[in-house]
Amino acid sequence: MTRPDQMQAPSLPELTTFPGEVVHADPSRPPILSAEHITVRFGGVTAVKDISLAVRPGEILGLIGPNGAGKTTLFNALTGFVRPSEGRVIFAGRDVTRVEPQIRARMGLARTFQVERPFEDLSVLENVLVAAFLKHRGRAAEDQAYAVLERVGLADRAAQPASQLNLARRRRLEMAKALALEPRVLFLDESIAGLNPPAQQEMVAMIRGLAQSGIGIVMVEHIMHVIMSLSDHVICMAFGELLAEGKPQDVAAHPDVIRAYLGDDND
Ligand SMILES: Nc1ncnc2c1ncn2[C@@H]1O[C@H](COP(=O)(O)OP(=O)(O)OP(=O)(O)O)[C@@H](O)[C@H]1O
């Protein structure tokens, strides 16, 4: 019989980090991405109001807030899918506020989508190649695509049509497409919600590995214990405004944050 101390922990997919320096979030490093006083208005609605943030290489920034808080709009303003009404987005020392999303992606600012949308008829490899071709040509793009599939644990599915993947693997494919752009900052839009606990654990380990390889990560996630355990820094929004920010445990204990999530006795 196997004694408890001989039992093996459930195995997670091997994470091969890209070659290069292993960088942990270091507050003395300059930010790779910063946003200054971002405001986004849609007609009469102010979806985001005067939000500033910074992301350093290897840092994980978590964005939280109740439904309608403005997280997605801020995310879209940072990645270029929405034009801010006020404020600036600085990436790698350049003002990218007015740069189109696909150009930002090629510059190294990549994102996943909440509803993953692969080309269903293409194979897993072909889906990643579409992204890899934005950075490389010919054989180099193929090598890059394979390396990324290894990294997310989908190499053995390379030839399979994307339509045949289950949800957890579709999420990893979404991640692979973003990684094929060799991002310096990766935006993850609810990559973990909806997955079963083992798949959640795998995704958490993968995101940690990506940050440790030096990628700055901004994530929106509704599963509180996941975002609180992964993030180096958390920003909580409500009604478009900054409610609290800081270390995860401090934000989680902040009375305004608790009130925003649980409601007032008077509500
Ligand atoms: N394109 C748009 N046109 C008009 N109003 C919008 C638009 N996009 C978002 N809004 C409004 O902006 C506010 C913030 O929405 P947003 O989707 O950014 O919040 P969220 O925090 O991402 O919410 P959720 O957690 O539910 O996804 C909401 O009041 C929403 O109705």
PDBQT file of the ligand as one rigid body, heavy atoms in Angstrom, charges set to zero:
ROOT
HETATM    1  N1  LIG A 301     -19.508  49.985 -25.786  1.00  0.00    +0.000 N 
HETATM    2  C1  LIG A 301     -20.172  50.480 -24.735  1.00  0.00    +0.000 A 
HETATM    3  N2  LIG A 301     -21.133  51.427 -24.893  1.00  0.00    +0.000 NA
HETATM    4  C2  LIG A 301     -21.784  51.936 -23.820  1.00  0.00    +0.000 A 
HETATM    5  N3  LIG A 301     -21.557  51.564 -22.554  1.00  0.00    +0.000 NA
HETATM    6  C3  LIG A 301     -20.625  50.617 -22.333  1.00  0.00    +0.000 A 
HETATM    7  C4  LIG A 301     -19.887  50.016 -23.395  1.00  0.00    +0.000 A 
HETATM    8  N4  LIG A 301     -19.022  49.100 -22.879  1.00  0.00    +0.000 NA
HETATM    9  C5  LIG A 301     -19.219  49.130 -21.531  1.00  0.00    +0.000 A 
HETATM   10  N5  LIG A 301     -20.179  50.033 -21.210  1.00  0.00    +0.000 N 
HETATM   11  C6  LIG A 301     -20.637  50.378 -19.855  1.00  0.00    +0.000 C 
HETATM   12  O1  LIG A 301     -19.493  50.709 -19.111  1.00  0.00    +0.000 OA
HETATM   13  C7  LIG A 301     -19.600  50.216 -17.775  1.00  0.00    +0.000 C 
HETATM   14  C8  LIG A 301     -18.415  49.317 -17.474  1.00  0.00    +0.000 C 
HETATM   15  O2  LIG A 301     -18.546  48.087 -18.207  1.00  0.00    +0.000 OA
HETATM   16  P1  LIG A 301     -17.406  46.994 -18.288  1.00  0.00    +0.000 P 
HETATM   17  O3  LIG A 301     -17.876  45.901 -19.189  1.00  0.00    +0.000 OA
HETATM   18  O4  LIG A 301     -16.116  47.631 -18.600  1.00  0.00    +0.000 OA
HETATM   19  O5  LIG A 301     -17.368  46.452 -16.766  1.00  0.00    +0.000 OA
HETATM   20  P2  LIG A 301     -16.716  45.113 -16.188  1.00  0.00    +0.000 P 
HETATM   21  O6  LIG A 301     -16.121  45.486 -14.881  1.00  0.00    +0.000 OA
HETATM   22  O7  LIG A 301     -15.819  44.519 -17.185  1.00  0.00    +0.000 OA
HETATM   23  O8  LIG A 301     -17.995  44.196 -15.965  1.00  0.00    +0.000 OA
HETATM   24  P3  LIG A 301     -18.114  42.590 -16.008  1.00  0.00    +0.000 P 
HETATM   25  O9  LIG A 301     -17.379  42.084 -14.800  1.00  0.00    +0.000 OA
HETATM   26  O10 LIG A 301     -19.599  42.377 -15.883  1.00  0.00    +0.000 OA
HETATM   27  O11 LIG A 301     -17.540  42.119 -17.304  1.00  0.00    +0.000 OA
HETATM   28  C9  LIG A 301     -20.942  49.525 -17.677  1.00  0.00    +0.000 C 
HETATM   29  O12 LIG A 301     -21.862  50.454 -17.162  1.00  0.00    +0.000 OA
HETATM   30  C10 LIG A 301     -21.256  49.193 -19.122  1.00  0.00    +0.000 C 
HETATM   31  O13 LIG A 301     -22.641  49.132 -19.334  1.00  0.00    +0.000 OA
ENDROOT
TORSDOF 0
